Amino acid sequence: TIYDGDSNTSPILGKPYCGDSLPPSQISSSNHLFFHFHSDAQITGTGFKLEYNATSKKPYKVLCV
């Protein structure tokens, strides 16, 4: 489960994700995400991989001298 905040009481982004299908890309409303990973111990796998891109809603100003 991916939460849009810093705890498991934050709003959930999408449904809980299960199995070996990739979930869709998610965008948080702040600089915090909380992940809850749960395994049922029935199947042993290699784990999971998380990729993220940091962006800003505020445009950056570039000063040219």
N, C-alpha and C positions, 0 to 999 in steps of 0.2 A: 504494500500500500504506500502511495506517495502522498504526503501531506503538504499543503501550501502554507508552511510556517515552521516554527521551531519545536513543535511537539505533536503528539498524537491526538490532541484536542483541536488542532488546526483543521481547516476545511480539506477534504480529500480531493486530490486531482484525479479525476477519472475513477474507474472501478479498481478494486484490487486485481493485480495482474498475476496470472498463474500459468504454469506450463512453460513451453519453450518458444512461444511467440513473442516477438518484440512489441512492447507497448508503443503507442504513438508518442511523439515528442510532446513535452509539457513545458509550459512557461509559468514561472512563479510570479506572484504579485509583489515579492520583496526579495531580499538577499538570503532567505532561509528556505530550506526544504528539509523535511523529516521523512526518513524511509523506515518502514517496518518490514523486516524480512522474516518469514516464518517457514520452516521446513518441517515436513511431516515424517522425515527420517525413513521413508519407504524406498526412495531411490537415491543412490549416490551419484552426484554429478560434479562438474568442475567448478561450480559456483556461479557468480554472475559478474557482469561488467557494467560499469556506469560511466557514461561520457557526459560532460557538460560544457556549455559555452557561457561565458560571462558577458553580458551585454548591459547597456544602460538605457533607460527611457529618456534620460536627459542628454541632449546633444552636447558634445564636447566642443569647446572653443579653442581654436589654434591661433596663437599670436605669432605673426610673422614680422620680423624686424628687418 
